[in-house]
Amino acid sequence: MLKQNDSFAILIPVYNEEIVIKGTIDSLIRAGIPKCDIYVVNDKSTDRTAEMASNENVNVFTVPVNGGKANAQKAALKHFGLTDRYDWIIFLDGDTKVDTGFFDALKNAAEKQPEVGLFVGQVKSVKNSHIYSASRASDYAYSHDMIKHGQSNFNVVFVSPGCCSMYRSDVLEQVDIDHMTLAEDMDLTIQTHRLGYRVVYVPGASVNTQDPANFKDYHKQVLRWYRGFWQIVKKHNVFGFRKRQRVDWYMMFATIDSMLFNRIFWAVALAIYNPSVIIPGFFMDLGVSFCVSCYAAIKTRRLDLVYKFPIYYWLGYVNLYAYIRAFIEIIVQKKELLAWNKVKRYDFNSQHTN
């Protein structure tokens, strides 16, 4: 049973984030989080990240050896004794700015549902002029406003983003923060389900995260995400013959749906069955996708999501390529790919074009 007045810690693993770390910390302070409860773990950065974080008078710990995000999180939890001193631990990324209502939303959620093991925040894209920001803003609005809500209602959220997750401390003490996957956030989410705890989405706990500013970084990031996804499917034996949880059934459905009911599959199927309906089918898909972008434009108050749609629509095919490629690499070829492929950061207030 949690104490009457719950305590909260913010843990931010960072590596070479000197451009953005101050903006991240400043946003936490504006959201009402005391500096004494903000913990930055520096994964042996080669720039001034640790110095800039220390200048903000928050808690900073530099690991002895660079070992990746998961290892840094484990080291910080132990070094600061966070699970012993706090009821809840909030994971954030170094390139993430929280909205002013972020902390209050999570506190209210913890008060109302103290039995929940993991709360999931809402991700939004930091507004920039490049098409990748517009694409992600549309994707995030749809995947969180619609999909995450439904997943939460049925307790099948299978990934809680590492940039906005809040764990009960006693749950964190039971899970293994594993550095042997590229999706430690998804891994921890599935482990939370395995322990029998609920994973709940909190739409009011919004964060704004940077997205890649060029195609090379965009593709690297998407490929890393999908490689991590297949690693988790494999690690947790989602398709295995054993007693499954709801989240397993949902992941099976989502995986089969993505593999068999995607744009390329249906284009080939239509070409074989009736080539004359390929063009109408394409415009139907285009129309549905455009409606989603219009919805996202209204929700995010970003007109660029509408007029940039003809450009970023095609990124869906890039995502599909990365999804299939990752499946072949991880499941078929059984490769162990752990390269993080960190993308380039930029100042929060800059306007990048591509």
N, C-alpha and C positions, 0 to 999 in steps of 0.2 A: 504494500500500500504506500502510495506516494505521500510526502509531507503535505500539509495544508497549503503552504506557500512554496510552490515548486521553484526549483532553481534551474537556470538555463545557461549553457556554455556554447559559444560559437567556435568551431574549429575550422581553420582555413589552411589547407595544404598548398604550398606555393613553390614554384620553380621558375626563376627568371620572370618575375611579374612586376618589376620596378615601375613600369609604365602605368599599371592599373591598380596596384595594391592600395594606394592612398584613397582613390575613389571608392574602392570597396569598403574600406574601414570607415570613411566619412559617412557613407550611406547607412552603415550599421548604427553609428552614433545618432544620426538623425532619426532613425527608427526607434530610438529609446533604449538601446543596448549599452550598458555601462562598459567602459574600456577594460575594466578589470575582468570582465567575462568574455573578452575576445582573445582567442589564442591563435597565433600564426605559427605553423610549423614549416620551416624553411628546408627544402630538400636539397641542401648544399648548392644553392644558386650561385651562378658565376657573375651575377650583376649586383646591384645595390638593393635588392629586394628586402633583405633582412634589415639593413640600415634604415630604409624608408619606413618599414613597419615599426621598428623601434622608436623612430621619431614621433610616431603617433601615440606613444605611451601605452601600447597594448603588450600582451605577453608574447614573447618571441622565443622559439627554440629552434636551433639549427641541428639537424641530424648529422652524425659524424661522417656518414658515407651516403652519397646519392643512391637511392634504391627504389625510386618511384613513389607514386601517390599513396598506394596502399600501405607500403612500409612506413612512410612518413606519418600517416594517420595513426598507425599502431604505436609508433614510437612516441608520438605526442600524447596519446591517451595515457600511456604508462608514465611518461615523464611528468606530466602535470597532474596525474591521478584524477582525471576528469570524471570517470564513472563512479568514483568514491565520493566526490565532492558535489556532484550535480545530479539532478533527477533526469534531465534531458540534455542531449548533445545535438546541436545543429551543425550539419556539414554544409560548408559553403565552398565555392571556388574563388580563386584569386581575381578572376575577371568578372565578378558578379556584383551588381549593385542591387540592393534590396529596396523595395518600395517602403514608404513611411509606415504603412499598416502591416508590414510583414511580421514583425515580432508580436504585435497584439493579436493577430489572427492565429498564430501558432499557440500563444499562451491560452487564448480562449478555447481552442480545440483541445488542449491538454486538460483544461479544467473540466470540460464537458465529457470527455471520453478518456479518462486516465488509464483505461485498460488497453488502449491501442498501443501497438508496438512501434509503429512507424507512421509519421505524418509526412505527406508529400506536398510540396509547394507548387506554385504555377510558374512556368518559365516563359519569359517574353524576350524578344530580341531587342538589344540596344539599337535605336534608330540610327541608321547610316544610309548613305546614298547608293551603296552598291546593291546589286540585285540579290545577293545572297542574304542580306538582311531582310529584304522584302519576302523572299521565299521562305525563310525560317519563321518570320512573323506570321505568315499565313499558316504554315505547318503547326506552329505552337498553338495558335488560336483554336484551330480545329481539334488537334490531338488532346488539348487540355480541356477546353470548354465542353467538348462533346464526349470524346473517348475516355478521358481520365475520370470524368464524372460517372460514366456507366461502369467502368472497371471498379471504381471505389464502392459503388452500390452493391456490387456482387462479390466484393473482396477478391478481385483478380488483377489488381495492379501488379505488373511484373517488373517494372523498373521505376525506382524513385530516383530522380536525377541527383547526381552528386553535388550539384550546385544549390540544392534547396531541399534537404532531407532532415527530419528531426526524429531521432531515435530515443526510446527510453533507455536509460543507462543500464538497467538490468538486462535488456535485450542485447545491447552492444557487448556486454560481458560474456554472452553466450555464443556470439557469432565469430566466425573466423574471417578477418579482413585479409583476403587472399591476393597476393601480388601476381599470381600466375594466370590472370585473365586481363583482358583489356576493358572489362566492364565491371569494375568492383562495385559500382552502385547497383547494378542489376543483380549481381551475386548476393549482396547483402539483403536486397529486397526478397529474393527467393528464400534465403536462409531465415528471414523473419517469418515468412509463411510456414516454413518447415517446423519452426518452433511453436506454431499454433497461434501466432498473434495476427491481428488485423492490420492491414495497411490502408490508410485513409487519406484521401485527397482533400486539401484545404485550398480552395480557389483564391481566398483572400491573401494568402501568403505568397505574394508575387515577387519575383526577382527578375532582373534584366541582365542578360548575359551576352557577351560578345560573340559574334559569328564571323567565320572567315571572310576576308576581304577580297580574295581572289580564287579562281577556279582550282588551282593546285591545292591550296589549303582546304578548300571545301571538300574536294574529293578525298583527301587524306583523312579528314575528320569522319566523313560518312563511312569510309572503308573501315576505319578503326571501330566505329560503333557497331557495324554489322559483324565484323570479326569477333568482337566481344559478345554479341548476341549469340552467335553459334557456339562460342566457347561455353557459355552458360547453359545452353540447351544440352550440350554434350556433358558438361560437368554434373549437372543435376538430373541427367538421365530422363529428360522430360518425356521422351517417347518410349521409355522402358516399360517392362512388364512388372508393375508393382502397383500398390495402392496409390492412386493419384489424388492430389488435392484439386480444388477448383482451378487454381492458377495453372496447373499442368494442362488441364483440358482446354483452358482458354489459350495458352501458348501454342498448343497443338493446332487448334482451330486457326489462330492468327498466322502460324507458319504455313500451313497448307493453303490457306487463303492467299497469302502472298506469293507462294510458289506456283499456284495453279490458276489464279484468277487475276493476274496482272495484265497490263496493257499489251505486252508483247505476246503473251500466250493467246489472248483473245484475238489479236490481229492475225496470228497464224491460223487459229481455228476458223475464223471468219473467211480467211482467204481460201481455205480448203473447202469449207461448206458452201459459201456464197460470196464470192469476191465483190459483188455489187453493193454489199452492205458495209464494206470496210470504211468508206468515206463517211457515210452517215454515222457509223459507230464512233469514228474518230471525233466528229463534231459533237456527238452526244457527250463523250468523255470530256472534251474541251469545255462544253457548256456547264457540266456539273462542277468541274474544277474551278471555273470562273465564278460560279455562285459561291463556292467555299471561300474564294479570295475576297469577294465582295463582303461576305459576312465578317471575315477577319479584318477587312479594312474599316468596317464600322466599329468593331470591338476595339481595335487598336488606334482608331482615329488616324489612320495612315492612308492617304490617297494613293501613295506610290504603289501600294499592293494591287491596285486596279490597273494603272497604266503600264506597270512593269510585268504584268501577268504574261503577256505573249512571249516574253523573254524567259522568265524563270519557270514557266510551265515545263520546259524541256528538261529541267533538272530532275524531274521525276524519273526520267529514263536513266539518268546518271545514277540515281539512287538504286534503281532496279539492277543495273549492271553491278554496282558494288555489292548488293545483297547476294546475287548469284555467285559472283566471284568469291566472296567470303565463304559461302556455303561449300564451294568446291575446295577452297584452301583448307578450311578447318574440318569439315565433315568427310569429304572424299579423300583428299590428300593427307589429312591428319597432320597438318603443319602446326608447329608451336610458334605462333607469331605474337610477340609481346612488345614490339617497338611502338612507343607512344605516339610518334609523329606529331609532336607539339606544333600548333599553328602559331603564326605570328600575331602578337598583340598590337593594339594601337590605342592611343589616348581616347578615353571615353567621349571627349567632346569633339574629336576630329570627325571629318566627313570624308570617308573613303569612297572612291569610285572605281569602277572596273570596266 
